[in-house]
Amino acid sequence: MRRFTGWVVLALAVVGLDQAAKHAVVSALGGGGSIYVAPFFSIILTYNTGAAFSLLADASGWQRAFFTVIAIAASAVIVYVLWRNARDALLSLALSLILGGAVGNLVDRITLGHVVDFLYFHYQGFSFPAFNVADSAITCGAFLMGWDGLLRKSRPHGHG
């Protein structure tokens, strides 16, 4: 039970970091503008009513409820899988990051009606859609989950 609690605390820390970063950006850039960090990176303020990479952002509004329900259901499943596998460090780390990211964006969706994005990578006419700390946690968690799957697949059967 202690291990499970630790993983949940990690997920909550991701939510806290995500929300703090979003609050700071909204406070700094609520009136517009951007913060130049490097020739390839800026901090901007944008609102995303869709999913990752603004998928369905132009829909008529139904997507808010849809993504909220998906995030709640996915979070419940992740908590269950995390509880069942709390002793598996790599899988639990991956699940905790994904859970924290999902909940971080869910908080925005419920309280604001959109997700705050602000990390903006660009270079010579190329730009990557803006994202946030929660999206980064989800991406890192998904990568670790894939890595965990590859490690499991490469182990000899019966040794695991």
Secondary structure, 3 states (H helix, E strand, C coil): CHHHHHHHHHHHHHHHHHHHHHHHHHHHHCCCCCEEEECCEEEEEEEECCCHHHCCCCCCCHHHHHHHHHHHHHHHHHHHHHHHCCCCHHHHHHHHHHHHHHHHHHHHHHHHCCEEEEEEEEECCEECCCECHHHHHHHHHHHHHHHHHHHHHHCCCCCC
